[in-house]
Amino acid sequence: MNKRLVFAIALAAFLFAGLAVYAEYDREKVVSVMRDNARLLGEAKKAAGGKDYFAAAESLMELARGMRSIREMSPPRGDAGQWRTTIDDVVAAAFMGIGAAGERDDAKLAASLAELGRLGGVGHGQFR
């Protein structure tokens, strides 16, 4: 077989595989998740203030699930790799908050909530 043809087929397969990793951007879904995040972060803060650790953990888990649902999308603006890194950081901060709620550690929970607020600003600055 011609080496150029084999190379062209291999290159095309590689490029196609790379594009298949990224899902199409769904603006409605992302806007819905971001609006939910604002509500859920507010609920988690209120629950943390009232020492309702279970409710705080529930809100943070729902926030993490929402972010995971949009992770594989390619953002319309910004780097797709950074998009996924930022989402991973948000999920990690939510998990830290869930752990803090389980420990009933107000300081760690407050730090997690503050980090989630900071990461929201980072994400919106890069991708919105």
N, C-alpha and C positions, 0 to 999 in steps of 0.2 A: 504494500500500500504506500502511497505517496506520503513522505514525511510531513510535508506542508499540510496535507489534508488531515492527517492524524493530529498534528499540532493545532489546527484550526478547530477541530471537533473537541479536543481536550480543553482548549481555551474557552470555547462557547459553553461547554458543560460547567466549567469552573465559574464563569460569570453568571450563568443561570442559577447555579447553586447559591452563590453569594446573594443574589437578588431575592431568592426565595426565602431567605432568613427573615427579611423585613416584611412586615405586614403593611398594607395600605393604611394611610392615616385616615382615621374616622373622626372628623372634627366634632360631630355631635356626641360621640362616646367620650372623647377627651374632655369636652366642656362639662358633660354630665359628671364625670369623675372629679373634676376640679371643683365643681359646685358642691358635690358631696363631701369632698375633703374639707372645704371651709366649714360646712355644717358639722362634720364629724370632729374636727379639731376643736371647734367651739364646745361641742358636747363633752369631749374628753377633758377639756379644761374645767368646765363646770363640775363634772363628776369628780375630778381630782381635787378641786376646791372643797367639795362636800365630802371628801374622803370615801366616795363610792368607787372603790377600786375595780369592782367587777364591771360597772358601766363604762369606766374609762378604758379598760382593757377591751371590752366589746367594740367600742367606737374605734379604737386604734386598729383592731383586727380588720374591721370593715374597711378602714382607710387603706390598709396594706393590700387587701384583696382587690380593691378598685385600682390601685396603682399597678398591681401585677397584671391586671386585665388589659392595660394599654402599653405594657413594656415593649412588646415586639413591634410596635408601630414605628414607622419612619417619620420623624417630625418634619413639618413643612419648612421649618427654619432651624438651623443648628445642626450639630453633628449627631448622627444616630447612635454612635457608641457612647457619647456623653449623655444622651437621652436615657439610655439604659442604665448607665452608672448613677445618674441622679435618681432615677426611680429605685434602683437597688439601695441607695443611701436612705431614701424616704422609708422604704420597707424596713430597713435595719433599724432606723430610729423609732419606727412604730413598734417593732419587736422589743426594743430596749424599754420602751414605755410599758408594754405589756408585762415584761419581766419585773419592772419596778412596781407595777400595780400588784403583781403577785407577792412581792416582798413587802408591800405597803410602805415603800420608801418614797416619801413625798419629794425629797430633793432630786432623786434620780428621775422620777416621773416628770417633775417640772423641767428638768434639763432636757428630757426627751421631747416634751411639748415645744420647748423653745427651739430645739434643733429642727423639728418639723416645720415650724414657722420660718426659720432661716432658709431651709431647703426649698420651701415654696417660693421664696423670693429669688433664689438662685435659678430654679427651673423656669419661672416666668421671665426672668431676665434673659435667659439663653434661648428659649423656645417659643415665647409668645410674641 
